[in-house]
Amino acid sequence: MKGATVIETICSAFFLLFVYTSISKLISYDYYLYDLRRSPLLASYATVISITVPCTEIIVAALLIPNKTRKYGLLGSLVLMLVFTVYVAYVLLFTTKRPCTCGGIIRQLSWPDHLIFNISFLLLAITGIILQIRYKRTL
């Protein structure tokens, strides 16, 4: 049952992360949209992204709760963190204009710290998926 506890912990961490950041983005929606419009890579799609990202974060968070959909929640977490990590790496490597489009406390991180944070959660998602696969096979 140790694997189940680790999976629960990983899912809880992602649930809290996605619910917190999505609510932060929606509460300060005008500020979030303003930053998206200032982003060199995202400006053309700012309105669509401003709605899609928080909604997707909420959906993925909801998928992490029931055991039946947890696999999809972990896969969604992996995809979201991969996209966020690629975006942060792109911004760090190729731009000088760096408006942060994150929500809440995460927006206080420096860009290098943000990359480390995202890579850590990316690795957590991979770990959760591997454990979910192994744990399901032992049932």
C-alpha positions as CSV (number, residue, x, y, z in Angstrom):
1,M,0.0,0.0,0.0
2,K,3.0,2.3,0.1
3,G,2.7,2.9,-3.6
4,A,-0.9,4.0,-3.2
5,T,0.1,6.5,-0.5
6,V,2.8,8.0,-2.8
7,I,0.2,8.2,-5.7
8,E,-2.3,9.9,-3.4
9,T,0.4,12.4,-2.3
10,I,1.4,13.2,-5.9
11,C,-2.2,13.6,-6.9
12,S,-3.0,15.8,-3.9
13,A,0.0,18.0,-4.8
14,F,-1.2,18.4,-8.4
15,F,-4.7,19.0,-7.3
16,L,-3.7,21.8,-4.9
17,L,-1.3,23.3,-7.5
18,F,-3.9,23.4,-10.3
19,V,-6.9,24.5,-8.2
20,Y,-4.8,27.2,-6.6
21,T,-3.2,28.6,-9.8
22,S,-6.5,28.4,-11.8
23,I,-8.4,30.2,-9.1
24,S,-5.6,32.8,-8.8
25,K,-5.8,33.4,-12.6
26,L,-9.5,33.7,-12.6
27,I,-9.7,36.0,-9.6
28,S,-7.1,38.4,-11.2
29,Y,-8.3,37.6,-14.7
30,D,-7.7,41.1,-16.2
31,Y,-4.1,41.1,-14.9
32,Y,-3.6,37.6,-16.2
33,L,-4.9,38.5,-19.6
34,Y,-2.8,41.7,-19.7
35,D,0.3,39.6,-19.1
36,L,-0.6,37.1,-21.7
37,R,-1.0,39.9,-24.2
38,R,2.5,41.1,-23.4
39,S,4.0,37.7,-23.9
40,P,6.1,37.5,-27.1
41,L,5.0,33.9,-27.8
42,L,1.4,34.0,-26.6
43,A,0.0,37.5,-27.4
44,S,-1.9,36.4,-30.5
45,Y,-3.7,33.7,-28.6
46,A,-4.1,35.5,-25.3
47,T,-7.9,35.5,-25.0
48,V,-8.2,31.8,-25.9
49,I,-5.3,30.8,-23.5
50,S,-6.7,33.0,-20.7
51,I,-9.9,30.8,-20.7
52,T,-8.4,27.5,-21.8
53,V,-5.6,27.2,-19.3
54,P,-7.5,27.7,-16.0
55,C,-10.4,25.6,-17.3
56,T,-8.0,22.8,-18.2
57,E,-6.3,23.0,-14.9
58,I,-9.6,22.7,-13.1
59,I,-10.6,19.7,-15.3
60,V,-7.3,17.9,-14.7
61,A,-7.5,18.6,-10.9
62,A,-11.0,17.0,-10.9
63,L,-9.7,14.0,-12.8
64,L,-7.1,13.4,-10.0
65,I,-9.8,12.8,-7.4
66,P,-11.6,9.6,-8.3
67,N,-9.5,6.4,-8.7
68,K,-11.2,5.6,-12.0
69,T,-10.0,8.8,-13.6
70,R,-6.7,9.3,-11.8
71,K,-4.7,7.9,-14.7
72,Y,-6.1,10.6,-17.0
73,G,-5.5,13.2,-14.3
74,L,-1.9,12.2,-14.1
75,L,-1.5,12.2,-17.9
76,G,-3.2,15.6,-18.0
77,S,-0.8,16.8,-15.3
78,L,2.1,15.6,-17.3
79,V,0.9,17.4,-20.5
80,L,0.3,20.6,-18.6
81,M,3.6,20.6,-16.9
82,L,5.4,19.7,-20.1
83,V,3.8,22.6,-21.9
84,F,4.5,25.0,-19.0
85,T,8.1,23.8,-18.8
86,V,8.7,24.2,-22.5
87,Y,7.2,27.7,-22.4
88,V,9.4,28.7,-19.4
89,A,12.5,27.3,-21.1
90,Y,11.7,29.1,-24.3
91,V,11.2,32.4,-22.5
92,L,14.5,32.0,-20.6
93,L,16.5,31.1,-23.7
94,F,15.0,33.3,-26.4
95,T,13.3,36.4,-24.9
96,T,14.2,39.4,-22.9
97,K,10.5,40.5,-22.3
98,R,9.3,38.1,-19.6
99,P,5.8,38.8,-18.2
100,C,4.8,36.1,-15.8
101,T,1.4,34.6,-16.6
102,C,1.3,32.3,-13.6
103,G,-1.1,32.6,-10.7
104,G,-0.6,33.3,-7.1
105,I,2.6,32.8,-5.2
106,I,4.2,31.0,-8.2
107,R,4.4,34.4,-9.9
108,Q,6.9,35.5,-7.3
109,L,9.5,32.9,-8.5
110,S,12.4,34.0,-10.7
111,W,12.4,32.5,-14.2
112,P,15.2,30.0,-13.4
113,D,13.4,29.0,-10.1
114,H,10.2,28.7,-12.1
115,L,12.0,26.3,-14.5
116,I,13.2,24.2,-11.6
117,F,9.8,24.2,-10.0
118,N,8.2,23.0,-13.3
119,I,10.8,20.3,-13.9
120,S,10.2,19.1,-10.4
121,F,6.5,18.8,-11.0
122,L,7.1,17.3,-14.4
123,L,9.2,14.5,-12.7
124,L,6.4,14.1,-10.1
125,A,3.9,13.5,-12.9
126,I,6.2,10.9,-14.5
127,T,6.7,9.2,-11.2
128,G,2.9,9.2,-10.5
129,I,2.2,7.7,-13.9
130,I,4.8,4.9,-13.4
131,L,3.5,4.1,-9.9
132,Q,-0.1,4.1,-11.1
133,I,0.8,1.6,-13.8
134,R,2.8,-0.6,-11.4
135,Y,0.2,-0.3,-8.7
136,K,-2.7,-1.3,-11.0
137,R,-0.8,-4.3,-12.2
138,T,-0.4,-5.7,-8.7
139,L,-4.2,-5.6,-8.0
